[in-house]
């Protein structure tokens, strides 16, 4: 150690071996996280396609509390395709206003599930491969899910439809 009064320079401690590699890994990991986040944001932007304002009617109406999500069992149906029959495996989750509404909707799930099976089985594979076709199906599922529910309002407690899986084979 050098004295504060002495003119001798203080030598820095030698760098540990592998510290450059560790720094490179940390920087690479940070770049990868930024790329993944940017890719996710970009995908959301392009897939939402301006429909993001339609996804929040409950907030616009001043509803309180976080939304509730009610998954429906995965639907597997035959659909028509250009080269013969295809299968569609579809996971649907309903977005509801609150837990009480979710419980009320559960009473109607057999009727809702039946309506969804009939609706989806009438679709063609070519229609459902496009973003617009999926968005149209989402709107039709929303209407079919609301139809059997009692109530006067157009929403009847169902605010939205989310796809949890969508596989055409």
N, C-alpha and C positions, 0 to 999 in steps of 0.2 A: 504494500500500500504506500502511496506517496503522500508526503506531508503537504498541507495547503501552502506552506512557505517554499517548498522545494520546487525547482523548475523541471523536474523529471516528469515526462508524460506518464499517465496511468494507462496501463495496457488493459484492453477489454478481454473478458473471459472468452476463450475459444468457443465457437458455435458447436452445439452438440451434433453428432452424426445423425442424419436422417431428418433434421429439422426442416430442411428444404423440401423433402419429400412430403412431410406432414403438412407443410404450408400449401404445397401444390394440391394435395388431396382435399384440404379444407376449401381452397378456392374452387376446385373442380366441383365439389359437392354443392357449394353455393350457386355456381353457375347452373348446375343441373336443376336445383330447386327453382331458380328463377325461370328457367326454360319450361319446366313442368307447369308452374303457375301461369305463365304467359300462354302456354298452349291451352290450358283449361279455360282461361278467360276468353281466349279467341274462339274456342269451340262453343262456349256458352253464347258469345255474342252472335256468331253466325247461325247457330241452331235456334236461338230465341227469335231471331229474325224480326224484331219489332213487336213480338207478341208478349213481351215482358210486362207491358201495362195491363194486358188482359189477365195475367196470372194473379193479380192482387185486388180483386173486387172487394174482398172482405175488409181490407185496410181502407179503401175509399169510403166504405159505408160506416166506418167508425166502430167496427167490432173490437172487443177487448180480448186480450189474451192471445197466446200463441195458437196457431192452427194445430189440429189433431190429424193424424194420418191413419187411415184404415185400409190395410192391405187386403186384397181379394185373392183367393187361391189362384194359382197360375192356370190360365186357360190354354188348352191345346186343341186346335181345331184344324180340319181340312179346309183348305182354300183352293180356289181354282187358279191355275197358272197357264202361261202360254205353252208350256211343254208338259202338260199333265197336271196331276194333283201335287199340291205342296202342303206342308204343315206350317202352322203358325203357333208358336209358343209365346204367350203374351202374359206379362205380369203387370197388374194394374193396382194402383193405390189411389184411394179417394182422399182428397183433402177436405176436412170438415171444419166447421166453425168452433166446436168445443167437444168435450168428452161426452156430454149428455146427447148431443146430436149423433156422435159415433155409435153410442149404445142404441139409439133409436134406429139408425140405419142397419145395424146388425140384424134386427128383426126382419128386414126386407132383403137380406143378402141372397136367399135362394131365388127370389123374383128378379133381382138385379143381375145375378150371375146368369140366369136363363136368358134374359134380354141381351146381355153382352155376347153370349155364345151364338145366339141367332144373328146378331148384328155382324159379328166378326166373320162368321162362316159364310156370309154372303159377299164378302170382299174378294178381290182378285189380287194376286201377288204383285202384279205390276203397279197397281194403285198404291200399295203399301210400301213399296221400295223408295218412294220419293219423300222428301221432307213435307211437302204439301199434303201428300196422302196420309202421312202419320198425324199431322196437325188436324186434318179433317176427321180422321178416326177419333182423335182425342175429343173433339167437339161432339161427335155423335155419341161417344161413350158417356160423356157428361150429361147429355140430354136423356139417355137411356137410364142412367143411374138416378136421376132426379125424378123421372116419370112416376114410379110407383110410390114415392114418398108423400105422406100427407102434408098439407100446408098450402098457404096462399101465395107466398113469395116465389119468384122464379128460381131462386137458388135452393130453397128447401134445405139449407144447411150444408149442401155440397158446393164447395168453392172451386174445386179443380180436380183434374185427373192427371196422374203422373204415371209414366211407364217405368216399371222397375226392370223389365226385360222385354225384348222384342226380337224374336228369332224366326226367320223364314227359312224353311229348308225344302 
